[in-house]
Amino acid sequence: MANLTLVQAVNDGLATVMRDDPSVIVFGEDVGPKGGVFLATENLTKEFGEQRCFDTPLSEDGIIGTAIGMAMNGLRPVAEIQFQDFIFPAFDQIVSEAAKLRYRSGGQYTAPMVIRTPYGGGIRGGLYHSQSGEAYFCHTPGLKVVIPSTPHDAKGLLIAAIQDPDPVLFMEPKALYRSVKGEVPEGHYTVDLSTLRTVQEGDDVTVFCYGAMVPVAMKAAVKAQEQGIGVHVVDLRTLLPLDEEGVLEAAKRTGRVVVVHEAPRFCGYGSEISALIAENVIEYMEAPVKRVTGFDTPFPNTLEHHYMPDERRVLDAIEQVHNF
Amino acid sequence: MEATDAMTVIEADGGSNGYDPGLSDEELLHCYRTMLLVRAFDDTCMKLQRSGRIGFSIPNLGVEGMQVGAATALRKDDWIFPCYRNFGMALYHGISPVDMMHNMYGNSRDSAVGRQMPVHFSFIDPIHWVSISSPIGTQIPQAVGAARAFQLRGEDKVCLTSFGDGGTSSLGFHSGLNFAGVWKAPIVFLCQNNGYAISCSSEQQTASESYAIKGKAYGIPGVKVDGNDLLAVRRAVCEAVDKARAGGGPTLIEAETFRMGGHSTSDDPTRYVPKELVAEWAAKDPVDRFERYLGKRGLWKSGDRERIYGECMQEVGDAAKVAQSTDAPGLETIFSDVYADLPDHLRRQGQAAFDLASRRGDAATGGGAFPL
């Protein structure tokens, strides 16, 4: 076991799988000798050479388009998009190509690849270094969308994603890159995709969250406990395909649900969780589902601390559904 | 070769300007037959579409020569990343008309299992013909990635990706050529400049003096070749393939040709293509050109075209009969191949679709006339 930050765990995951599997290659903007703008790929070029970890031109469409070709031709590419905000030139390649290749070729061609990208606010990145675009991608059959919130999960989910036969968008909460530390097993291990993590058990209110909102939800849960409200906190970890049964079980457990995400509310991931609950277990519900989200505005710079859900807002929602 | 001069080989009298294509008599005749097979496939599909048996087709009249000429330069273990007006290359390499017809009908034996529109073929045998997508130019960076994989593994295989004149305006053209130039990837970019992108003429498409010259900015040599001259295309693509195989990097080839028909069975080109232009290109027909070469070599005589075309029509007609009598894909194929393993939510959605069908009967088939 090593005590690592989340970004160190990502780096460890990449190095571990590259040692095990020579077909795994890492590329993107500034990921080579510089090690990436967040140092997620630090030392990979040094250890594995520039044939296996290399810089690309500044072109997201080119990074993802070439990754698809490599993936269909026997490599396991792990492509980095420097900030998730910059992924949209590659939207066509991700949504229309990688995600549909298996389907449209009847399985003759596939794109087993991982797109790693830091997402979310909290670094004063303003409009274009802070967005949470998971909902765009969760609307895409054929794609998997994974968001870790702990160093342990970051490494285990990343290795599972790289080994997965389908394309995976691996969104890393940049706010947690260095702010969380945790025990990470050495060497190879995986955390299964499409499984939830129960962060803490509670019987009064269920909070669904993921990524950088997990520690926020936990802070609110601790405060709620001081008032005698037991909060069941669930880290979704894989947004697509979602463990729907697990979500429904956790919702039924308390009958009172809060969903937390940084992304805007309208058609956000919380909408899907709410609809899932409404369609399947409404008879168990004691209160309307409450969403705590970013506003339906672009992501502001100076006032980002107002935009992002914080302990106050989550606690407020927990109290509202509890007292309904 | 200056990018603005289109290279030609076949002379007016059928001579080859001293160029020896290095193809056996059988291979030359296979080229000829493949062009006629493309025509037979197109002609058959047009009739099937007009009679409502298939929904859509993409004609190739006028561009068969460049497709077949390019195909001759490739080995079976090379990969082709095509666009939708390219299938002469597939037929040359032995993809069977019946396998293509299954796709035209979208039946259960279609490799795309009826999920794609017609002409969006996908094959892995006897050559990798990578599943076609409708968005323009997306296959270009993918081909570069696949070529990079060959390069990283030290294999001497190459990729050829083909796209139209319109494709040169796409994001994928820019990113693909840029990456390939930087990586010196073993790839050939084949621009099938057939004059129009649906109704957009080359003058509206670009202010560049040619498409071939666009390679220069990426550090990639651009070659312009007479696309209706099968041997000229073979010569240019062979040189590019040999160079790529030897580690010399990519080449951009502009094959100047003309789409004699519409963009698709749903298009009426008389609305935007001047008649004089069609007449001008009709005089440069690639099959006529190649016939003259074959004649000069003693491989062709009067009546051969009708006989071989007739054989091709028979073959394609038989293929259509097989495809037409093959069942549609089962309802479960909506849900399979989305992921390697069927996730729970798709299993539930599939079950619900079957349950509904058992309670309320099957969904009615829609009209499905494709408008473009």
HADDOCK unambig.tbl for C-alpha pairs under 7 A between the chains (distance, minus, plus):
assign (segid A and resid 51 and name CA) (segid B and resid 152 and name CA) 6.89 0.50 0.50
assign (segid A and resid 57 and name CA) (segid B and resid 179 and name CA) 6.93 0.50 0.50
assign (segid A and resid 59 and name CA) (segid B and resid 175 and name CA) 6.63 0.50 0.50
assign (segid A and resid 61 and name CA) (segid B and resid 175 and name CA) 6.63 0.50 0.50
assign (segid A and resid 62 and name CA) (segid B and resid 141 and name CA) 5.88 0.50 0.50
assign (segid A and resid 62 and name CA) (segid B and resid 175 and name CA) 4.77 0.50 0.50
assign (segid A and resid 62 and name CA) (segid B and resid 176 and name CA) 6.17 0.50 0.50
assign (segid A and resid 62 and name CA) (segid B and resid 179 and name CA) 6.90 0.50 0.50
assign (segid A and resid 65 and name CA) (segid B and resid 141 and name CA) 4.83 0.50 0.50
assign (segid A and resid 65 and name CA) (segid B and resid 142 and name CA) 4.82 0.50 0.50
assign (segid A and resid 66 and name CA) (segid B and resid 141 and name CA) 4.95 0.50 0.50
assign (segid A and resid 66 and name CA) (segid B and resid 142 and name CA) 4.60 0.50 0.50
assign (segid A and resid 66 and name CA) (segid B and resid 144 and name CA) 5.84 0.50 0.50
assign (segid A and resid 66 and name CA) (segid B and resid 145 and name CA) 3.73 0.50 0.50
assign (segid A and resid 67 and name CA) (segid B and resid 145 and name CA) 5.85 0.50 0.50
assign (segid A and resid 68 and name CA) (segid B and resid 142 and name CA) 5.65 0.50 0.50
assign (segid A and resid 68 and name CA) (segid B and resid 145 and name CA) 6.79 0.50 0.50
assign (segid A and resid 69 and name CA) (segid B and resid 142 and name CA) 4.00 0.50 0.50
assign (segid A and resid 69 and name CA) (segid B and resid 143 and name CA) 5.67 0.50 0.50
assign (segid A and resid 69 and name CA) (segid B and resid 144 and name CA) 6.81 0.50 0.50
assign (segid A and resid 69 and name CA) (segid B and resid 145 and name CA) 4.24 0.50 0.50
assign (segid A and resid 69 and name CA) (segid B and resid 146 and name CA) 4.25 0.50 0.50
assign (segid A and resid 70 and name CA) (segid B and resid 145 and name CA) 4.68 0.50 0.50
assign (segid A and resid 70 and name CA) (segid B and resid 146 and name CA) 4.61 0.50 0.50
assign (segid A and resid 70 and name CA) (segid B and resid 148 and name CA) 6.92 0.50 0.50
assign (segid A and resid 70 and name CA) (segid B and resid 149 and name CA) 5.41 0.50 0.50
assign (segid A and resid 73 and name CA) (segid B and resid 146 and name CA) 5.47 0.50 0.50
assign (segid A and resid 73 and name CA) (segid B and resid 149 and name CA) 6.43 0.50 0.50
assign (segid A and resid 75 and name CA) (segid B and resid 149 and name CA) 6.73 0.50 0.50
assign (segid A and resid 93 and name CA) (segid B and resid 138 and name CA) 6.78 0.50 0.50
assign (segid A and resid 102 and name CA) (segid B and resid 337 and name CA) 5.77 0.50 0.50
assign (segid A and resid 102 and name CA) (segid B and resid 338 and name CA) 6.54 0.50 0.50
assign (segid A and resid 103 and name CA) (segid B and resid 337 and name CA) 4.77 0.50 0.50
assign (segid A and resid 103 and name CA) (segid B and resid 338 and name CA) 5.25 0.50 0.50
assign (segid A and resid 104 and name CA) (segid B and resid 112 and name CA) 5.13 0.50 0.50
assign (segid A and resid 104 and name CA) (segid B and resid 115 and name CA) 6.08 0.50 0.50
assign (segid A and resid 104 and name CA) (segid B and resid 116 and name CA) 6.32 0.50 0.50
assign (segid A and resid 105 and name CA) (segid B and resid 111 and name CA) 6.01 0.50 0.50
assign (segid A and resid 105 and name CA) (segid B and resid 112 and name CA) 4.64 0.50 0.50
assign (segid A and resid 105 and name CA) (segid B and resid 122 and name CA) 5.64 0.50 0.50
assign (segid A and resid 105 and name CA) (segid B and resid 131 and name CA) 5.68 0.50 0.50
assign (segid A and resid 106 and name CA) (segid B and resid 111 and name CA) 5.52 0.50 0.50
assign (segid A and resid 106 and name CA) (segid B and resid 112 and name CA) 4.81 0.50 0.50
assign (segid A and resid 106 and name CA) (segid B and resid 113 and name CA) 6.15 0.50 0.50
assign (segid A and resid 106 and name CA) (segid B and resid 337 and name CA) 6.30 0.50 0.50
assign (segid A and resid 107 and name CA) (segid B and resid 337 and name CA) 6.13 0.50 0.50
assign (segid A and resid 108 and name CA) (segid B and resid 124 and name CA) 6.75 0.50 0.50
assign (segid A and resid 141 and name CA) (segid B and resid 338 and name CA) 6.62 0.50 0.50
assign (segid A and resid 142 and name CA) (segid B and resid 338 and name CA) 4.89 0.50 0.50
assign (segid A and resid 142 and name CA) (segid B and resid 339 and name CA) 5.62 0.50 0.50
assign (segid A and resid 165 and name CA) (segid B and resid 340 and name CA) 6.38 0.50 0.50
assign (segid A and resid 166 and name CA) (segid B and resid 339 and name CA) 6.30 0.50 0.50
assign (segid A and resid 166 and name CA) (segid B and resid 340 and name CA) 6.71 0.50 0.50
assign (segid A and resid 241 and name CA) (segid B and resid 343 and name CA) 6.83 0.50 0.50
